[in-house]
């Protein structure tokens, strides 16, 4: 994977730019960030993983509410809504911390 090679040799800013240029990012694309010795890279990886999971949950909840979800969740939608609420607040906390610590986060 191209991103995996760059994390060893490239700057974090270059990697963030590369992520922004992808059509779609997956959890697999974040592994090298999480394995980095640089805490800022791990921070970006944590943010990306949470953003990917949050986006997926929100899409599922929208389909559930619209009646177009292709399966029936085993738990009540209130639990899923609560999970999305806390994930959104966690994302906001990471974004504020990134601003304070001057860590550029990818826009995905």
Secondary structure, DSSP 8 states (H G I E B T S, - for coil): -HHHHHHHHS-HHHHHHHHHH-S---GGGGHHHHT-S-HHHHHHHHHHHHHHHHHHHHHHHHHHHHT--SS--SS-HHHHHHHHHHHHHHHHHHHHHHHHHT------
